[in-house]
C-alpha cells in the first residue's frame, strides 16, 4: 500500500523570528592563557583588551535527616556568596 503524506510545516517554524540587531565587538580573537586559564581578548592589531571584571560565586548545601529509623524526613539549607 502506497500512502502519500502532505508535506507538513515543522511545528518549530512558527516560532522563528529574525535575529536581533547585532553588535560589533571590539575584539577579534580570544585565546586561553596557559598560566591563568583565563580568556585573553585581542584587537585586530594584537593588543590585549580589558573586557571588564566578572564576579565569582560559591555556594554550600547541607542535607539534614531527622528520622533515620523509618521514613526519613529530610531538609536542606543553602547559602551562596558572590563578589
C-alpha positions in Angstrom: 0.0 0.0 0.0 1.5 3.4 -1.0 0.3 6.2 1.2 1.3 9.7 0.4 1.5 12.3 3.2 1.2 16.0 2.6 4.3 17.9 3.5 3.7 19.4 6.9 5.4 22.5 8.1 7.6 21.7 11.2 5.9 22.9 14.4 9.0 25.0 15.3 8.9 27.0 12.1 6.1 29.2 13.5 8.3 30.2 16.4 11.1 31.5 14.2 11.9 35.2 14.3 14.6 37.4 12.7 17.8 37.7 14.7 18.0 40.8 16.8 20.3 43.6 15.7 23.9 42.5 16.1 26.6 44.5 17.8 30.2 44.7 16.6 32.6 43.7 19.4 35.9 45.4 19.8 37.9 42.1 20.0 38.8 39.9 17.1 40.3 36.9 18.8 40.0 35.1 22.2 42.7 32.7 23.4 43.2 30.9 26.7 46.3 31.9 28.7 48.1 28.7 29.7 49.1 30.0 33.2 46.0 31.7 34.4 43.5 29.6 32.3 41.6 32.9 31.5 40.5 34.2 28.2 42.7 36.8 26.6 40.9 39.2 24.2 43.0 40.9 21.5 42.1 43.5 18.9 42.9 43.3 15.2 46.4 44.7 15.9 47.2 42.1 18.6 46.8 44.4 21.6 45.3 42.9 24.7 41.8 44.3 25.6 40.3 44.6 29.0 36.9 43.1 28.8 35.7 44.1 32.3 35.6 42.2 35.6 33.4 39.2 36.2 32.3 38.1 39.6 32.8 34.8 41.2 30.4 32.9 43.4 30.5 29.9 45.7 27.8 28.0 47.5 27.2 25.3 50.1 24.3 23.0 50.7 23.8 20.9 53.9 21.4 18.0 54.0 19.6 17.2 57.2 17.9 13.9 58.2 15.6 14.0 61.3 14.4 10.4 61.3 16.7 7.6 60.2 14.7 4.7 61.5 11.7 4.6 59.1 10.7 7.2 56.6 13.3 9.9 56.8 12.2 13.5 57.0 14.8 15.4 55.0 15.5 19.0 54.6 18.4 21.1 53.4 20.0 24.5 53.8 21.6 26.6 51.1 23.7 29.7 51.1 25.7 31.5 48.4 28.2 34.2 48.2 29.1 36.4 45.3 31.6 39.1 44.8 
